[in-house]
Amino acid sequence: MTPRDKPAVFQLLALLEARYALRVLWALRDGHAQTFRLLQDSVGGVTPNTLNTRLKELRAAELVTHGPDGYVITPLGADLARRLNELPAFAHKWAAGQTKKSVPPPSPLNGDIDARTPAG
């Protein structure tokens, strides 16, 4: 990542790290419109106030819009969702690795051994 990329990446991450923002995008990723109530059920556990706030933020970011049938992901939001489609495969791989975690070998970078003296 170049220094020029950082502000845009950090701005997007700040938007997406807001509670339930990713869940809203994930719920709308199939392109079908959802009413507020249906979206609330799809996201699960979100209060109406929080969902309303997230929807306002995502609409301002042009990732979600509101049409006659409810909320729908925009083409820009769909582009982001397509990029996030790799997330489930990565999540399964990551979770499997978490259960197999082992203690890393000693490393001078971790302060485990003195890098100036040979081991043994």
C-alpha positions as CSV (number, residue, x, y, z in Angstrom):
1,M,0.0,0.0,0.0
2,T,1.4,3.3,-1.0
3,P,1.1,6.4,1.3
4,R,-1.4,7.8,-1.2
5,D,-3.7,4.8,-0.7
6,K,-3.7,5.0,3.1
7,P,-6.3,7.8,3.6
8,A,-8.8,6.0,1.3
9,V,-8.3,2.6,2.9
10,F,-8.5,4.0,6.4
11,Q,-11.7,6.0,5.6
12,L,-13.3,2.8,4.2
13,L,-12.2,0.7,7.2
14,A,-13.6,3.4,9.6
15,L,-16.9,3.1,7.8
16,L,-17.0,-0.7,7.8
17,E,-15.8,-1.1,11.4
18,A,-18.9,0.6,12.7
19,R,-21.1,-1.9,14.5
20,Y,-23.3,-3.9,12.0
21,A,-22.1,-2.0,8.9
22,L,-20.6,-5.2,7.3
23,R,-23.6,-7.2,8.3
24,V,-25.9,-4.8,6.6
25,L,-23.8,-5.0,3.4
26,W,-23.6,-8.8,3.7
27,A,-27.4,-9.0,4.1
28,L,-28.0,-6.9,0.9
29,R,-25.2,-8.5,-1.2
30,D,-27.7,-10.7,-3.2
31,G,-29.1,-7.5,-4.8
32,H,-32.7,-8.1,-3.5
33,A,-34.4,-5.1,-1.8
34,Q,-35.2,-5.5,1.9
35,T,-37.6,-3.5,4.0
36,F,-36.3,-2.0,7.2
37,R,-37.9,-4.8,9.3
38,L,-36.6,-7.6,7.0
39,L,-33.2,-6.1,7.0
40,Q,-33.2,-5.9,10.8
41,D,-34.1,-9.6,10.9
42,S,-31.4,-10.4,8.4
43,V,-28.7,-8.6,10.3
44,G,-29.8,-10.0,13.6
45,G,-29.6,-8.4,17.0
46,V,-29.4,-4.8,15.8
47,T,-31.6,-2.2,17.4
48,P,-33.8,0.0,15.1
49,N,-31.8,3.1,16.1
50,T,-28.4,1.5,15.3
51,L,-29.7,0.1,12.0
52,N,-31.1,3.5,11.0
53,T,-27.7,5.1,11.8
54,R,-25.8,2.5,9.8
55,L,-28.1,2.8,6.9
56,K,-27.7,6.6,6.9
57,E,-23.9,6.2,6.9
58,L,-23.9,3.5,4.1
59,R,-26.3,5.6,2.0
60,A,-24.1,8.7,2.5
61,A,-21.1,6.5,1.3
62,E,-23.2,5.5,-1.7
63,L,-23.0,1.8,-0.8
64,V,-26.7,1.4,-0.1
65,T,-29.7,3.2,-1.4
66,H,-33.4,3.2,-0.6
67,G,-35.9,2.4,-3.3
68,P,-39.6,1.8,-3.6
69,D,-39.2,-1.8,-2.4
70,G,-36.8,-1.1,0.4
71,Y,-33.0,-0.9,0.9
72,V,-30.8,-2.3,-1.8
73,I,-27.0,-2.4,-2.4
74,T,-25.7,0.0,-5.0
75,P,-23.3,-1.0,-7.8
76,L,-20.4,0.4,-5.7
77,G,-21.6,-1.5,-2.7
78,A,-22.0,-4.6,-4.9
79,D,-18.4,-4.2,-6.0
80,L,-17.3,-4.1,-2.4
81,A,-19.4,-7.1,-1.6
82,R,-17.9,-9.1,-4.4
83,R,-14.5,-8.3,-3.0
84,L,-15.7,-9.5,0.4
85,N,-17.0,-12.8,-1.1
86,E,-13.6,-14.3,-0.4
87,L,-14.1,-13.7,3.3
88,P,-15.9,-17.0,4.2
89,A,-13.2,-19.2,2.7
90,F,-10.5,-17.2,4.5
91,A,-12.5,-17.2,7.7
92,H,-12.8,-21.0,7.6
93,K,-9.1,-21.4,6.9
94,W,-8.2,-18.9,9.7
95,A,-10.6,-20.6,12.2
96,A,-9.1,-24.0,11.5
97,G,-5.6,-22.6,12.0
98,Q,-6.7,-21.2,15.4
99,T,-7.6,-24.6,16.7
100,K,-4.2,-26.0,15.6
101,K,-2.1,-23.2,17.0
102,S,1.2,-24.2,18.4
103,V,3.8,-22.3,20.4
104,P,6.2,-20.5,17.9
105,P,9.9,-21.4,18.1
106,P,12.0,-19.1,20.2
107,S,13.1,-16.0,18.3
108,P,15.3,-13.1,19.1
109,L,12.7,-10.9,17.6
110,N,10.3,-11.9,20.3
111,G,13.0,-11.5,23.0
112,D,13.0,-15.2,23.7
113,I,16.7,-15.7,23.1
114,D,19.7,-13.5,22.9
115,A,20.5,-12.9,19.3
116,R,24.2,-12.2,20.1
117,T,24.9,-15.7,21.4
118,P,24.6,-18.9,19.5
119,A,22.0,-21.3,20.7
120,G,23.1,-24.5,22.3
